[in-house]
Amino acid sequence: MKPASFTYHDPRTVDEVLGLLASLEDVRLLAGGQSLMPMLSMRLIQPMNIIDLNRVEELSYIHLDGDVLEIGAMTRQRDLEFSDLVRDALPLMYEAVRYVGHRQTRNRGTIGGSLCQLDPSAELVTVAAAVDAMVIVASPSGRREIPFAAFPAGLMTPAIEANEMLVAIRFPLWKRGHGYSFEEFARRHGDFAVASAAALLECDGERIKRARVTLGGVATQPQTLSTTHLEGTIASAAVFDEAATGCDALEAMNDVNYTDEYRRHIAKALVRRALRKAYDRIANH
């Protein structure tokens, strides 16, 4: 099947894009196209206008600003994968991005496209939730910041207006030497995740000072487990096993492929594995 007819727009600047958003109706923005193009081809969506962002060069960058890593919305996933800055400052993302699809799709896919698609199993969505990222959107009236916790408005629906576009994401950084791990279970490498777990730890010797565990693929949006009971405790396999039991209370998706019980079962195993690996990275640093 081929896409329904639409009008194609090819701007070069953010201001041009915003002008088009203000003047056009029924618009879709084309970033990497890894989700949009199949949806167009299957006629799941039939927009009147497509605005191509691929030649808006100001949207592609990776900058370190103090203790925050800022990434432009059109930065390719492939650039994240091979960025020394990302690997050093935000190793959780560096680890997670290699689970995203395949090298061919990462060549085109963008971080902004992934976040706006908000697929429940998307790895970069889980990373953004895990570190409390801040999303920056622009409109003809200016820019505003949205905490990532407030960014999902529903299943695969971002909390942005029709005349707004995602321009950048700011990722607060954990202290150097922190423990991290991204674990995922899928039927095959590159498939959509049945479940994934992102773990972050800061320790003082063997004592846990700060902890964060976020799950992807389990529910319609990322789920962050309560970790207050971990903070102040001595790290151990038993402590991590106890933390994983928090998955039992999650409201998981139940569909034709996997039951909610199965997703919770997989999530518990991933949480245990991610916490142990994160701590091992501190202990062996």
C-alpha positions in Angstrom: 0.0 0.0 0.0 1.2 3.5 -0.7 0.6 6.7 1.4 -2.4 8.9 0.7 -1.5 12.1 -1.0 -0.1 15.0 1.1 1.7 18.3 0.7 5.4 18.1 1.4 7.3 21.0 3.1 11.1 21.2 3.3 12.1 24.0 5.8 15.7 24.9 6.8 15.2 26.6 10.2 13.2 26.2 13.3 11.5 29.5 12.6 10.4 28.3 9.2 8.9 25.1 10.8 7.1 27.2 13.4 5.7 29.4 10.7 4.3 26.4 8.9 2.8 24.9 12.0 1.0 28.2 12.6 -0.4 28.4 9.1 -1.2 24.7 8.2 -3.8 22.2 9.4 -3.5 18.5 9.9 0.3 18.4 10.1 2.8 15.6 10.8 6.5 16.3 11.4 9.0 13.9 9.7 12.1 13.3 11.7 13.9 9.9 11.2 10.7 8.4 9.7 11.2 5.0 11.2 7.7 5.0 12.7 6.0 7.6 10.6 6.8 6.1 7.1 5.3 2.7 7.9 2.2 4.4 9.4 1.8 6.5 6.3 2.3 3.5 4.0 -0.3 1.4 5.8 -2.6 4.5 5.8 -2.9 4.3 9.6 -2.6 8.1 9.4 -3.4 10.3 6.4 -2.2 13.9 7.2 -2.7 16.7 4.7 0.7 18.1 5.3 4.2 16.6 6.1 7.0 18.9 7.4 10.4 17.4 6.9 12.9 18.3 9.7 15.9 16.6 8.1 17.5 19.8 6.8 17.0 21.9 10.0 20.6 21.6 11.1 20.2 23.6 14.3 18.2 20.7 15.8 21.2 18.2 15.7 23.8 18.6 18.5 25.1 17.2 21.7 26.2 19.7 24.3 27.4 19.5 27.9 26.1 22.3 30.0 27.5 21.9 33.5 25.8 18.9 35.1 23.2 18.7 32.2 23.6 17.0 28.8 21.5 18.8 26.2 20.7 16.9 23.0 18.9 18.4 19.9 15.7 16.7 18.8 17.1 15.7 15.4 20.2 14.1 16.7 20.5 10.6 15.2 20.5 7.6 17.4 23.7 6.5 15.6 25.4 9.7 16.8 24.3 8.9 20.4 25.8 5.4 20.0 29.2 6.7 18.9 29.4 9.9 21.0 32.3 9.9 23.5 30.5 12.7 25.3 27.3 10.6 25.8 29.4 7.6 26.8 31.3 9.6 29.5 28.5 11.8 30.8 25.4 9.6 30.4 26.5 6.0 30.2 23.0 4.7 30.8 22.0 6.2 27.4 25.1 4.8 25.7 24.2 1.3 26.9 20.5 1.6 26.1 20.8 3.0 22.6 22.5 -0.2 21.3 19.2 -2.0 22.0 17.3 0.4 19.7 16.3 -1.4 16.6 19.2 -2.2 14.3 22.2 -0.2 13.0 20.3 0.6 9.8 17.4 2.1 11.7 19.7 4.0 14.1 21.3 5.6 11.1 18.0 7.5 10.5 16.1 7.4 13.8 16.3 10.5 16.0 16.0 11.0 19.7 13.2 13.5 19.3 11.3 11.2 17.0 11.6 8.4 19.5 10.4 10.5 22.4 7.5 12.0 20.5 6.4 8.5 19.3 6.4 7.5 23.0 6.3 3.8 22.3 6.0 2.0 25.6 8.9 -0.3 24.8 11.2 2.5 23.4 14.6 2.5 25.1 15.3 6.2 24.9 11.9 6.9 26.4 12.8 4.8 29.4 16.2 6.5 29.8 14.5 10.0 29.7 12.1 8.9 32.4 14.9 7.3 34.5 17.0 10.5 34.7 14.0 13.0 35.0 14.8 14.6 31.6 13.4 18.0 30.7 11.8 18.3 27.3 12.0 21.7 25.5 9.3 22.5 23.0 8.9 25.6 20.8 5.9 27.4 19.3 5.3 30.7 17.5 4.8 32.3 21.0 8.1 31.0 22.5 9.6 28.0 24.3 8.5 26.0 27.3 9.9 23.2 29.4 8.0 20.0 30.2 9.3 17.6 32.9 9.4 14.2 31.2 7.1 12.7 33.9 4.4 15.0 32.5 5.3 14.5 28.8 3.1 11.4 28.1 -0.5 12.5 27.8 -1.6 8.9 27.1 -0.6 5.9 25.1 1.9 7.1 22.4 0.6 10.7 22.8 3.0 13.5 23.9 1.7 16.5 25.8 2.5 19.0 23.1 0.1 21.3 21.2 -0.6 21.2 17.5 1.6 24.3 16.9 4.5 23.1 19.0 7.6 21.1 18.1 10.2 19.3 20.2 13.5 21.1 19.9 15.8 19.7 22.6 16.0 17.4 25.6 18.0 18.2 28.8 19.3 15.2 30.8 20.4 15.9 34.4 23.6 14.0 35.1 24.4 11.7 38.0 27.7 12.1 39.8 30.7 10.6 38.1 31.4 7.0 39.2 27.8 6.2 39.7 26.5 2.7 38.9 24.2 2.1 35.9 22.7 -0.6 33.9 20.1 -1.0 31.1 18.7 -4.5 30.8 16.1 -5.6 28.2 14.2 -8.7 27.2 13.0 -9.1 23.6 12.3 -12.2 21.4 15.2 -11.2 19.2 17.8 -8.4 19.4 16.2 -5.3 17.8 12.6 -6.4 18.4 10.3 -4.4 20.6 11.1 -5.0 24.3 8.7 -7.2 26.3 10.2 -5.3 29.2 13.3 -3.3 30.1 14.9 -2.0 33.3 17.1 1.1 33.8 19.0 1.2 37.1 21.1 4.0 38.6 23.0 3.9 41.9 25.2 6.1 44.0 27.0 4.5 46.9 29.2 5.4 49.8 31.3 2.3 50.1 28.8 -0.6 50.3 26.0 1.7 51.5 23.4 2.9 48.9 23.0 6.7 49.0 20.7 7.1 46.0 18.8 4.7 43.7 16.5 4.9 40.7 14.8 2.0 38.9 12.6 2.6 35.8 10.8 0.1 33.7 9.9 0.2 30.1 7.6 -2.0 28.0 5.5 -3.1 31.0 2.8 -0.4 31.0 1.6 2.2 28.6 4.4 4.6 29.8 7.6 4.2 31.9 7.1 3.1 35.5 9.5 4.1 38.2 9.7 1.8 41.2 9.8 3.2 44.8 13.5 3.0 45.9 13.3 4.9 49.2 13.8 1.6 51.1 17.1 1.0 49.3 18.7 4.3 50.3 20.8 3.9 53.4 21.0 0.1 53.2 24.0 -2.1 52.6 24.0 -3.3 49.0 23.4 -7.0 48.7 21.7 -9.6 46.5 18.9 -9.9 49.1 18.3 -6.1 49.0 18.1 -6.1 45.2 15.7 -9.1 45.2 13.5 -7.3 47.7 13.5 -4.2 45.4 12.4 -6.3 42.5 9.2 -7.4 44.4 7.9 -3.9 43.7 7.1 -5.1 40.2 4.3 -7.2 41.7 2.2 -4.1 42.3 2.6 -2.7 38.8 -0.4 -2.3 36.5 1.1 -4.1 33.4 -0.3 -4.3 29.9 -2.2 -7.5 28.9 -2.4 -8.2 25.2 -2.5 -11.0 22.7 1.3 -11.5 22.9 2.0 -11.3 26.6 0.0 -11.3 29.7 0.4 -8.8 32.5 1.6 -11.5 34.8 4.3 -12.5 32.3 5.5 -8.9 31.9 5.7 -8.5 35.7 7.7 -11.7 36.0 10.2 -10.6 33.3 10.4 -7.1 34.9 11.4 -8.6 38.3 14.2 -10.6 36.7 15.5 -7.5 34.9 15.4 -5.3 38.0 17.4 -7.8 40.0 19.9 -8.1 37.1 20.1 -4.3 36.5 20.7 -3.4 40.2 23.4 -6.0 40.6 25.2 -4.9 37.5 24.9 -1.2 38.5 26.4 -2.0 41.9 29.2 -4.2 40.4 30.2 -1.3 38.2 30.7 0.9 41.4 32.5 -1.9 43.3 34.9 -2.6 40.4 35.5 1.0 39.5 
